């Protein structure tokens, strides 16, 4: 396990501070749940925590209970990130799909990022709100694509061996050269 450092987490929340209030937040590869719990403490209305490990699932639940976070404000799922996203898309019905305003994806560095990132690129309108943001934590030497379907990388922040890549939704009308919304 390689948890997000306190310093990197502080940097992350400084950047997304204007977006976090009332946001629906998805914490993929959540580990201990620290990032999602911080999102709730900063004003997110709901966080979905996803981790494949049964041990991490139990730790997230224990941490949420310890922080006295209401069950209505959270959902904890034990699943692989790609499987969770596929299931969310399969269960979607018009007007009934669960979307997120901010998605934080922090897989182990050995993980194949592109499988999960491809789900976002192909299904952006189904997974992210119109002004949604996907943030990927990765090793600073890992090269991630600048474009994932309707997602465009807007920013990269490097800190130590880690980096955060910020992707925003860019619709067809922005593809003709207009500046993407910030």
N, C-alpha and C positions, 0 to 999 in steps of 0.2 A: 504494500500500500504506500502511495506517495501523496500525502494530503497536501492541499493547497496551503502554502505558507501564510502565516498571519499577515506578513507584509504585502504579499500578492493579493490576498483577500481584501485588505484595506484599499489597495490601488483599484481593484475591481469595483468596489462599492463607491469609491470617490467618482469614478467614471460614470457609473449607472445611476447615481443618486437622483438625478432629475426624472428618471423613468420608474423608479422602484415603488413609489407610492401607488397603492391600489393595483399593483401588477399581479398577474398570474405568472408564477415562476416554476420552471421545470429544472430540477437538479438531476442530471443524468450522470451515472457513475458517482453517486452521492457520497460514498464512503461513510464517514461519521455523521453526515448531514449538516456539518458546520456552515457551509455556504447557504444552504436553503434556510436554516434556522436564522442566520444573520439577515437574509432577505425578509423573513417575517418580522424580525425585530425592527427593521427599517421601513416597514409599512406595506410590504406585499400582502395581498389579501388571501392568497392561497399558494401553497407550494406542493408540488408533486415530487417526491423523492424516489429515484429508481436506482437500485444497485443489484447486481447479480448474486452477491454473497449473502447467504442466510445469516452469517455472523454480523455483517454490516446492517442488514435489515433489522435485526434485533437491537443493535446499538443505536440506530436511528430512532426506533420506537422508544427506547429507554431515554435517549437525549431529549426527545420531544416531550415525553412525560415529565422529565426532570425540569424542563423549561416551562411546564404547564401550558403548552400550546394546545388550543382546542382542536378536537378531532375534525370539526367542520372546516378548519383552515389548512388541513394537510391531508395528504394521501401518500402512503408508503407502499411501494411495489417491489417485489423481488423478481427481477427479470434482467436479461441482457438488454442493453440499450436499443439495439436494432430490433429485437423482438418486441419490446414495448412499443416502439414507434409503429411497427407493422400492425400490431394489434389495435392501436389507437386509430389507425387509418381504416382497418377492416370494420371496426365497430361504428365508424362514422356514418351518420345519416344526415341528410340535408337539414341544416339548422341545428344539429345536435352534436357537432364535433367539438371536442375539447381542444381549445387553442391556448397558446401561451404567449405572453408579452415578452418574456425574457427566458431564454434557455441557456443554462450553463452546462457545458459538456466537458468533463474532466476525466477522460479515460486513462487507465494505466498507459505509460508511454509506449509499451509494446503493442498496444491495440491497433488494429487496422481502422484508422479514423474514417477512411473514405467510404466504407460501407454505411456507417451511420450518417456521415455528412451527405452522402448521396440521397438518403431518405429525405433530408431537409431540402436539398436542391430540387428534387423532383416533386415534392409535396408541400412546398413552402406555404401556399395559400391554405392548405389544410391543417398545418401544424402551428404556424405563427400568426399572430394578429397582424393587421395591415402595417403597423409600425413596429413589428416585432424585431427582436434582436437575438441573434445566436452568438454566444461567446464560447470559444474553444480554448481550453488550456492545453498547451503542448510544449514539448521540448523545443527550445529556441532553434535547434538545428533541423527540426522536422519542417519540411516545406509543405504548406497547405495551399490548395488552389485559391486564386483570387475570386473566382466565380463558382457558385454552386446553384445552377438553375437561376431562379430569381433572386438569389442572395449574392451580394457583393461585399467583399471584405472592405471595410471602411478604415480599419485601424489595426495596428499591431503594437502591443506594449511588451517590451522585454524586460525581465527582471531576473538576474542570476541565470540559471539554466532554463528557466521557464519563460513562456510567452503567452499572451492572451491575444487571440485573433477575434475581432468583432465583425460580425456579418449583419448587414441590414437588408431588408426586403426592398427590392427595386422592381417595380411593375413595368409592363410593356411601354407605357408612355414615357418612362424615364430612360429607356434604352437608346433613344435616338440622340443621345448626347447631352441631355439635360442633367444637371447636377443631381446626384441622389440626395434625398432628404437626410438631414443630420439627426 
